[in-house]
């Protein structure tokens, strides 16, 4: 395979995963903010445009970290552990410290715990999906599409 095509496939993978993470994160944060927003805050803009930049940077790093999961040379559990560490550090640095949302170590810790719970749920859903797909592929029997008719003489 051509090197340019390999690089293109990696970039496409990173961008597609970053777009999915970006959409999910924006939806989750917007829903969370509106859920806990009081009626007196209805005239305030609680989710301004600069947060989209932070979420985009966060999503791109998550997309890059997802490439770790594609490496076949390391065990899957180790790849998930490395991905988790990179994603958590990314969340703490970009979404908590850089944005200025969390100012104390207690807030950063609770944010990291919340992120870890969401990460575990998402990775658990992916693992369950992979397990189901593998189970279906193993149990699926081959059916011949074209049967040869044998003439009996």
N, C-alpha and C positions, 0 to 999 in steps of 0.2 A: 504494500500500500504506500502511496506517495506521502511524504512527510507533511506537505501542505494540507492534504486531506485529513491526516491524523490530528494536526493542530486545529483545523476547522471543526472536527468532531468534538474535541475537548472544549473549545470555546463555545460551541453550540450547547453542549451539556451544561457548562457552567452558567450560561445566560438563561437557559430554560429553567434550571433549578432555582436560580436567583429570582426569576420572575414569579415562580410558584411561591417561593418563600416570601417575597415582597407582597404579593396579593394576600396571602394568608395572614401575614403580620399586620398589614394595614387593616384588614377586616377584623382581626382579633382585637387590636388596640382601639379601633374606632367603636366597636361594640362594647368593649370594657369601659371606655370613657363615657359613652352614652348611658350605660347601665347605672353607673354610680354618680352621674351628674345630677346635681340638685336643680330644682326649677328656677332658683335665683341665678344660676349660672347660664341660663338659656341664651342670654345675649352675648356671652363671652365665647371666643373661639378657643377651645381647649386643645385642639389638634391643629397646629399651624403648619405652614408649608415647609419649614425647615426640618420638621420631623420626617418628612418624606425623603430628604437627602440622607438622614441618619439611617433610616430603614433600608434605603437602597445600598448604602455601604455595608450594612449588616448582612443584607441578602447576598451581595456579591461574595463576601467572605464565606458565608455558609455554602454558596455554590461551589467555591474553590475547595472548601473542606470536604464536600461530597465526593470529590475526585478520589479521596483516600479510600472510599468504599469500593471503588472500581479496581483497586490494586489486587491482583490475584496472588501475589507472592507472599502476602501476610495473611494470617488467619482472620476470619471475619470478626471474631470477638475483639481482637486487637484493633482492627480497622474502626470498629464502632466506638471503642474506647478513645482512640485518638481523635476521631470525629467529634465525640462528645466534649473532650477537653478543648479543642479548637473552637467549637461552637459556643461553649460556655464563656471562655475568655473573650470571644468576640462580643457576646451579649453584654458582658460586664463592662468592657471597655467602650464599646460604641453606644449601646442603648442605655446604659446607666450613667457612666462617668462622663463621656463626651457630651451627651445631651444635657447633663446637669440635673436629671430627674432624681437620682439618688445622691444625697449629700453625706449621709452617715454610713458607717460600715454595716450597721444593722439593716438599713434599707437595701444595701447592695447584697447582703447575705439573703434576705427574704426574696429579692428579685432573682438571684441565682437559683434559689430553691424552687421558685415558681417556674423558671425557665427549665430546670431539670425535670420537673413533673411533666411539663408540656413536651419536652424532648422524649421522655420515656413513653408517653402516650403515642406520639407520632411514630417513633421507631418501633414500638410494639405493634402498631397497626401495619406498618410496612413488613415486619417480620411475619405477622400472621398472614398477610396477603401472599408473601413469597412461599410460605408453607402450604397454603391452600393450592396455589398454582402448581407447585411441585407435586403435590398429592394427586391433583387431577391429571397431570402429565403421566405420572407413573401408572395410575389406574386406567387410563384411557386405552382401550383396545384398538388395534389396527383393524380397519374395515377396508376390504378391497373395493375400490370404486368400479373397476371394470372386471367383470367375471368372464373368464374364458368359457365358452360353451364347448363342451366335448360331445362329439357325436358318437353315439353308441352304435356299433356295427354288429 
